[in-house]
Amino acid sequence: MSGTYLGMPSFPKAAREAVHNETLRGNLRHATHTIRDKRAKAVAELSDWAQLREAGKQIKDRTLRHLDQYLVQLEESVTAAGGTVHWAADGDEANRIVAGLVKATGEREVVKVKSMATQEIGLNEALEAEGIAAYETDLAELIVQLGEDRPSHILVPAIHRNRGEIREIFARTMSEWGRPAPEGLTDSPAELAEAARLHLREKFLRAKVGISGANFMVAETGTLVVVESEGNGRMCLTLPETLISVVGIEKIVPTWQDLEVFLQTLPRSSTAERMNPYTSTWTGTTDADGPQDFHLVLLDNGRTDTLADEVGRQALRCIRCSACLNVCPVYERAGGHAYGSVYPGPIGAILSPQLRGTESEIDASLPYASSLCGACYDVCPVAIDIPEVLVHLRERVAGQGGRGHRLEKAAMKTAGWVLNHPAALAAGEKAAAKTRALHPRRLPGAAAWTDSRDLPEVPPEPFRDWWKKNRT
């Protein structure tokens, strides 16, 4: 199962269950620590990393300020190169467009490159409802699909699975989707990869329609770019007769020169590689080479609303490297499923509530799924100040009201009155000092905070009294 997961419980409820899963926590701890340690070494090799990071930020901000112009330029460039551009205001419209394009070919199955945008809109489920089978070809996405699971990481969707679990999934379900797993399959990484390769090979060779996303779109030429590590993307982008790419409107860069920056920062931030093994680019169609029918579906789905928020729009800089997930102490313990979105971790905590709104229980809770430690900002290759956006969104959620926020507002109003009346403050301090032996360790009505933290002890006398005795 993929797509968005509205209807899930709030983050605290989902995380409470996840943190008691020792296998999940072990898998996440091992994977995130390994990736982030390798990333740190790869980034340290570049003496100009800070300048590249700032350049990426500036390019993205400039593009977002003039997004309307670059989108028009992109459409003109894609059309001139032989492609067709479709505009989708939301996920439902995008799904209808893609399903219609696939049906027009007469095919009933498609192969897919790993794509966050298609997961965001639940494309696989929409195609299934139309009688079209969508086959994921990225190894981790294949594991998730065969296991009827959900992605839990932006870069490594099956990060919550260990080798033994993957072997069991392959042995049990591969035969239902195509070529079965080899007899006697073990949990050796080489054997698991070979089983996936053989299973997917027949799909690559017979597929007539491919579906992809894109990491970047170059406005000046209409070129789309996919970076990947396995080669499955290259197969999906070159072998089918028809290629349909579903891409968020924020994935534009103005020029090839701008692209140069991100082809340095993305591999090092995501897979800790100096250069990703496969960089595939395509511009429209070319006679007798690659797909002869190319469609680009430009997806809004809440991005325009996000762009209108001067603080929150920086989330649209994201290049989906997942570095913020790998350093986040909350993600490491709770896992990706608790975020109720295809975008987990710190970036998901600020992106999902903006794309979907903060009305649902899960989306209203996501801005609070953080300790605000700032590690996510430190590693972001485009300098998204995630803590700033989290606080900004918390203010938005608080403004919606609700029992907890009404109590907080009342408490702040009372505190404001007391702090504006020195005599009342002094009387309160003296009363607190005289009754300190009776104070509870936990505060009634604030169990979420004090169940794991003792209240600070009140000193024997107020500071102002101590000052009068010792400094007057």
Secondary structure, DSSP 8 states (H G I E B T S, - for coil): --S--TT---HHHHHHHHTT-HHHHHHHHHHHHHHHHHHHHHHHT-TTHHHHHHHHHHHHHHHHHTHHHHHHHHHHHHHHTT-EEEEESSHHHHHHHHHHHHHHHT-SEEEE---HHHHHTTHHHHHHHTT-EEEE-SHHHHHHHHTT-----SS-TTTT--HHHHHHHHHHHHHHHSS---TT--S-HHHHHHHHHHHHHHHHHH-SEEEE--SEEETTTTEEEEEESSSHHHHHHHSSSEEEEEEEGGGEESSHHHHHHHHHHHHHHHT--SS-SEEEEEES-BTTBS-SEEEEEEE-TTHHHHHT-TTGGGGGG-----HHHHH-HHHHHH-SGGG-SSS-HHHHHHHHHHHH-S-SHHHHHGGGS-----HHHHH-TT---HHHHHHHHHHHHHHT--HHHHHHHHHHHHHHHHHT-HHHHHHHHHHHHHTGGG--SS-TT-HHHHTSS------SS-HHHHHHHHH-
